[in-house]
Amino acid sequence: MEEVIENEKISELEESFNQVLRTQEFDTDDVEAGREYVEAYVTFTHLSEELAGGEEEAHANEEHVSEDTEASEVAHETETKATSATVLPWSLAGLFFITTLIGHFRHPRKKA
């Protein structure tokens, strides 16, 4: 690989690869850590493609990745709004149920 890539670019590629290795072990519940890993991976991949001579392909992939990222963010926002919209009614229904039970047991009906 070193014969194909210029010497000054090797350190940049190694640093990018090391960033991928540093960020690859992350908690799957940590969205920011996942995004950091994906960013490091995409950066390394694009840098590798550029240095290997696939610059046109790398630029085409950048456009594709940015479109995918935007679509993913919109889908996440929509999902979050939908989840928030359904949480409130169910929370209120649960609260109503609990207060009904409390009222029933605190003030039982007197038999006639």
C-alpha positions in Angstrom: 0.0 0.0 0.0 2.8 2.4 0.8 4.1 2.1 -2.8 0.8 3.4 -4.1 0.2 6.2 -1.7 2.5 9.2 -1.2 4.4 9.2 2.1 2.8 12.4 3.5 -0.7 10.9 3.0 0.2 7.7 4.8 0.2 9.4 8.2 -3.2 11.0 7.5 -4.6 7.7 6.5 -3.2 6.0 9.6 -4.7 8.6 11.8 -8.0 8.2 10.2 -7.9 4.5 10.6 -6.9 4.9 14.3 -9.9 7.1 14.8 -12.1 4.3 13.4 -10.5 1.9 15.8 -10.9 4.3 18.8 -14.6 4.8 18.1 -15.7 1.4 17.0 -16.6 0.1 20.6 -19.5 2.2 21.6 -22.8 1.8 23.6 -25.5 1.0 21.1 -27.9 3.3 23.1 -25.5 6.2 22.7 -26.6 7.9 19.4 -23.8 10.5 19.4 -21.1 7.8 19.9 -22.6 5.9 17.0 -22.6 9.0 14.8 -19.0 9.6 15.7 -18.0 6.1 14.7 -19.9 6.4 11.4 -18.3 9.7 10.7 -14.8 8.3 11.3 -15.6 5.2 9.2 -16.9 7.3 6.3 -14.0 9.7 6.5 -11.5 6.8 6.4 -13.3 5.1 3.5 -13.4 8.3 1.4 -9.8 9.1 2.2 -8.8 5.6 1.2 -10.7 5.9 -2.1 -9.2 9.2 -2.9 -5.7 8.1 -2.2 -6.2 4.9 -4.3 -7.3 7.0 -7.2 -11.1 6.7 -6.9 -11.7 10.5 -6.5 -14.7 10.7 -8.8 -16.3 7.7 -7.1 -15.5 9.1 -3.6 -17.3 12.4 -4.5 -20.3 10.6 -5.9 -20.4 8.6 -2.6 -20.2 11.8 -0.5 -23.4 13.0 -2.2 -25.1 9.7 -1.6 -24.1 9.6 2.0 -25.3 13.2 2.7 -28.6 12.3 1.1 -28.9 9.2 3.2 -27.9 11.2 6.4 -30.6 13.8 5.7 -33.3 11.2 5.1 -32.2 9.4 8.2 -32.5 12.5 10.3 -35.9 13.4 8.9 -37.1 9.8 9.6 -35.7 10.0 13.2 -37.5 13.4 13.8 -40.8 12.0 12.4 -40.5 8.9 14.6 -39.7 11.0 17.6 -42.7 13.2 17.0 -45.0 10.2 16.5 -43.7 8.6 19.6 -44.2 11.8 21.6 -47.7 12.2 20.2 -48.7 8.7 21.4 -47.1 8.9 24.8 -49.2 11.7 26.1 -52.7 10.1 25.5 -51.5 6.8 27.0 -49.9 8.6 30.0 -53.2 10.5 30.6 -55.2 7.2 30.3 -52.9 5.5 32.8 -53.1 8.5 35.2 -56.9 8.4 34.9 -57.0 4.7 35.6 -54.8 5.0 38.7 -56.8 7.9 40.1 -60.0 5.9 39.5 -58.6 2.9 41.4 -57.4 5.1 44.3 -60.9 6.8 44.5 -62.6 3.5 44.4 -60.6 2.0 47.3 -60.6 5.2 49.4 -64.3 5.8 49.0 -66.1 2.5 48.5 -69.8 2.6 47.7 -72.1 2.0 50.6 -74.6 -0.7 50.0 -78.2 0.4 50.1 
